[in-house]
Amino acid sequence: MKRIIHETCDGIGSAVILAWRAFASLPTAPRIIKRVVEQAYLGSYTSLPIVGILSFFIGAVLALQAGITMADISMQNMIGTLVGESMTRELGPVMVAIILAGRVGSATTAELASMRVYQEVDALETMNIPPERFLVLPRLLAVLVFMPFLSMVGIVIGWIGGAVVCNYVQIINVSPEIYFRSLHQYLSATDLTHGLIKSEIFGFVVVLTACNTGLRTRGGPREIGASVTRSVVISLILILSLDYVITKILA
Amino acid sequence: MKTTTHHIARSSDRQPVSVEVKGLAKTFGLQHVLTDINLAVKPGEIFAIMGPSGSGKSVLLRQIAGLDLPTAGTVLVDGHDPADPDTRDRYALALVFQAGALFNSLTVYDNLALYPLEHRLCPKPEIRDRVMRALKVLSLEAALHKFPSELSGGMKKRVAVARALVMEPQLILFDEPTSELDPVMAATISELIATLRQHISVTTIVVTHDRDLALTIADRVAILMRGKLVSVTTPAELRTLPNSDVQDFLNPKIDLQNPRFKHLEVFS
């Protein structure tokens, strides 16, 4: 137990230092634009299909579950509001962050951990190229750039998923016009901002966790695998616990 | 090889640096890897550190490069702490890792060009010249656009040496530069290390258990055994050093009558 607490504090501390050092080298940002773009492409464009598929079904299943109950009490005209609000404020950002942890976080940890294990990070240090600037900052900047867009895509596709279910499932039977009118009626710009703030924080935390866990790897190939697992698990815990905290603060 | 090393430009404003190790100790947990190491490497010297596997040679090299912090004692490169970022800004220090430590996501060319590019040392065409010269010295022109995963162990090692040359370092550290190389390439690398200081002002520290390399090219040889420095002498003195452990290490004999391995009968 003592060891777990010690390691947790150690990890948090090194993550804070890592972020601090990465952003201390922000003045060199114009020089790393190429790497930022590359990372943004890898993180966002290649994640689009999975974000699309998952968000569609999240929206669809949400509409289906809620729709049947709401149809019972003849509230199905409000279903657009329910799906829209849930996707925007909650499920969109969380789902995209979870996908990010699974796709980008794991890949980042694996890459940085193997660079650490095979002494590439040591080589960077002897060449006086700080890994924080060369490896971490481009990834952090990239995620901050693409995360709002990726979440927006997820949110909108979730809405569409709900609309499709409402239109085609007999029990619910709400037309897209009514669905989107009710969605539009109660959804405010603040809801959207809250959702995007959330996803921005999630994205930053996931990538920082991934970089930190990767760079803290010591040992051999087995530890690379262990680090990837740890990175994804920590990310998921952080996403869901931060979700509560942020919701509480923003509400 | 000797005819091509002159391609490396002499950087006149750079001076070779001294390395001083005082009372250095390193422990990992309960294991004492290095105890009370004292060394003074002069500017421009070729200094070899020899010793059996597991004697702490590579750990010592990492301490000199500032990659690990010592448990006790100090390492000074030209009077400065090598782990301090300011020292790294001021001095060009290259470490040739035993396994190469090439950047696997970059081609050979990009591996070599990374240091001058990141530090904006010179315009791009000049960087290209520097990279091509270093590749030529190590006869690696054919590998230019390959990725490290496509190279053999020996080629990786040569690329690592080339990457260090591009840095035009004031201090160059080699970790087993000739292991994994065939005898001819090992001799070539030895010659390269020996002639390097005629072209760039550099202090060289070579960690090796290649006896030929150490005794032929080094100005002084340190013998490290079980984490302790046993002797620091010139190669000539080393041959006549009255220390049976050192002589056994330098002149191992294969004795089929009294094999060192015991208990082989468990296999019969």
Chai-1 contact restraints between the chains, C-beta under 6 A:
chainA,res_idxA,chainB,res_idxB,connection_type,confidence,min_distance_angstrom,max_distance_angstrom,comment,restraint_id
A,Q119,B,F97,contact,1.0,0.0,6.0,A-B,restraint_1
A,Q119,B,A101,contact,1.0,0.0,6.0,A-B,restraint_2
A,E120,B,A101,contact,1.0,0.0,6.0,A-B,restraint_3
A,E120,B,F103,contact,1.0,0.0,6.0,A-B,restraint_4
A,D122,B,L67,contact,1.0,0.0,6.0,A-B,restraint_5
A,A123,B,A101,contact,1.0,0.0,6.0,A-B,restraint_6
A,T126,B,A65,contact,1.0,0.0,6.0,A-B,restraint_7
A,T126,B,L95,contact,1.0,0.0,6.0,A-B,restraint_8
A,M127,B,Y115,contact,1.0,0.0,6.0,A-B,restraint_9
A,N128,B,R88,contact,1.0,0.0,6.0,A-B,restraint_10
A,I129,B,E118,contact,1.0,0.0,6.0,A-B,restraint_11
